[in-house]
């Protein structure tokens, strides 16, 4: 059914709009940098430090109730999530300038015991300092850089260096625009967002590899066709798959965004944004930039033993 959304034999001239796409992307990247250096990111407790509490309940923990009770204490950002078993909960709070860790623990414990009938116990309470938070930021940045580097190596080995460079340009474009989105919206930026960015890298790469596979096939099939026409043909041949994948993923993410709760709101927002920019970059960035490079076209194909086969014998 979704495949019928894209008529067969489409001939959309994607490459013809590449200059407009380049200008738009450059402006978006500049805006993202400007937002990052002026507004910055709204770092969550994972990155700016705070208090950590491990709470055990006698029965399955009601995460929604615990989040509601702790959120009403006026202690800033509060993160509540399941930890280990169903009766274990991890609570993270911002560092309080006017309260010690012991005072914060007492407030939270009093509020939870008042609002929850089942007895609760605090198994672990600790303060996460700025040094640990700084290390997490460095580790998060390093994970993204290593992922992009691994992508470059993988595409280089599977295709050619031109394809690898084109894929990395698109991935860096996606990551920068995602950072800009979080700077603009001031959604909480925590470890789950790093996971979302890595997922976006994987999604965008998957989409790009599908298009690159078709471009490589068509390079062998149409050795006399202009490169711009060949890229347009490849994009149109994979368009139905691209639309189907993006729409079905967005349907699932939309349900998570609206009904999944506050704890995954930032993650799903990042993923939804990533689907849009990942699809856009695969079509308008990763593929057209191949025209900047001299792609190798073989006039003769090799047989199973590696010997070239003249065209008249094929």
Order of alpha helices (4+ residues) and beta strands (2+ residues): alpha-beta-alpha-beta-alpha-beta-beta-alpha-beta-alpha-alpha-beta-alpha-alpha-alpha-alpha-beta-beta
